[in-house]
Amino acid sequence: MHRSAPATPEKAHAPAPRIRLARVLACAAVPVMLVAVGCSSDSGGDKKTDSPSSASSSSGGKQASSSPSLAPAKFKKLPEACQSISEKSIDKYVPKAKTKAGEVGKTSDPQSQASCTWNGLEDKGVDGSNYRWLDVDFKRYDSTQGLGSGDSLAQKQFDRAVSAAKSTGDAKNVKTSPVSGLGDQATAVTFDLKKSDANFRYGVVVVRTANAVVAVDYNGTGYEGADAPAAGDVQEGATATAKEAVAAVTTANNK
């Protein structure tokens, strides 16, 4: 006999613990402006200008030191974060999402940083309830004199994000693997984390594509007798949505 749906646990309404990959870089470095200082030649000193060396000095006496120019960044903007994942994928990976439109993350510069989250609790009656959380985070870097190219800055952020996922406090069964065919480089990290007496399972995929970094955090747990999702399932969900997010970066810059 089918019993009525169990009351949703209070803790199920709270967002699942998430890895704050979007905050790995605590503050942006202040660009160091390099000023090229010119050295002017004498204009009225020595009047002996009949020698080749004097003539050469006269025609090209001004010298300036300058830094090598940096290649311009490939991507100039980011996509709308909450539109980067299709509704079909939200239905699949976050059943019964509170809102399919997602919740936009706060940002002071949406063309350099953007994020969106979805979460939902699927009540399966006597089989318990499944809670799922999906977070998609974008970061974009411009080539900046004194700091480096957009690609090199993105590379540093990629390394930081992967390291942050691998070193999550109290995480168990941490496993890391490369993801082929996704951006210029991609890494997947899975682990277990116990929070509020519930066992959460996480799948994190971090991708660098040129001067942009995409970080996807997909996790979930079970309530009222339901099991947490399998490690393979959260990695598959994180990878699939990461592919959509990376494609959205390209599409946004082709408009």
Secondary structure, DSSP 8 states (H G I E B T S, - for coil): ---------HHHHS------GGGSS-S----------EE---SSS-----SHHHHHHHHH--EE---------S------GGGSS-HHHHHHHSTTBS-TT-EE---S-TTTEEEEEEEEEEE-GGG-EEEEEEEEEEEE---BTTTB-HHHHHHHHHHHHHHHHHT-TT-EEEEEEE-TTSSSEEEEEEEEEEETTEEEEEEEEEEEETTEEEEEEEEEEEETT-----HHHHHHHHHHHHHHHHHHHHHHH--
